[in-house]
């Protein structure tokens, strides 16, 4: 079953390559959507895919790349949306 989520990831998640590693993780897991920096220092992502893959992606977002520090991940389910791939903004 396909699902989609909005994620707001807080901590030391900017200037550590978080968005690019997020895209890499998403592509490996078959997730589509996008990720972008927010002015408050957080990272915002919309992600869609098969439920099992999406669960893995959300779990990855709780840790991120090695040099990041994730303090909090806020998640909100959203209607499924089709994205062409996974973009970094």
N, C-alpha and C positions, 0 to 999 in steps of 0.2 A: 504494500500500500504506500502510495506516495504522500509525503507530508512536507510542510514548509514551516520554518521558524525565523523569528527575528532575534538576534543576539546582540547584547551590549556587553562588551568585555572591558573590565576595568583593572587597573594595576599599572605595572611598567610594560605597556603594550605599544607605545609609540617609539619610534627611533631605534627599534630592535629587529626590524624586518618582519614584524608580526603579520602584516597584510600579505606579504609575498609567500610566507610559509603557510598561511591560511589557504591561499589559492592552491599551492602545491598539495596540501593535505586534501583539499576538496576534490581536486582533479584525480588523485589516487583513489578516492572513495566514491567517485561518480556523482559528486554533489555539484549542483549548479547554483548560481546566485551572484552575490558581490560582497565586497568588504571595503570599508573606508574609515579613515580617521575622523574623529569628532573633535570639535573645538575644546571640549572639556578634558581631553587627554585619553578618552576611551576609544575603543574600536567598535564600529557597528557593522553587523553582517546580516544579510538575508540569505538563507540557504534552503534548498529544496532537493528532495531525492527520495529514494526508497527508505522506509522507516528504519531498517537495520543500519544502513549506511549513514543516515542522518544521525542516529544515536551515536555511532562511532565518531562522527565529525564533531558533535557537541561535546563529547568526552575529550577529544583532542583540544578543543577550544578552552577547556578548563585548565590546561597546562601550557599550550602554545609551544613555541620554540624554546630551546634550552636557556637562552639568555633573557627571556621574558619572565615577568612575575605576574601571574593572574591572581587578583584578589577577589574578583566577583564576576560571575556571568549571569546576567539577567536574560531570561528566555521567555518569549511569547509566541505561541502558536499563531499561524496566519493561514489564510486560504492558500492552497497549492497554487504556485505560479510557475510558468514555463520560462526558463532563462536559456539563452543560447549557449552559455558556458559559465565560467566563474571569473568575474572581472575584479580588478583592483582599481579603486578610485582614490 
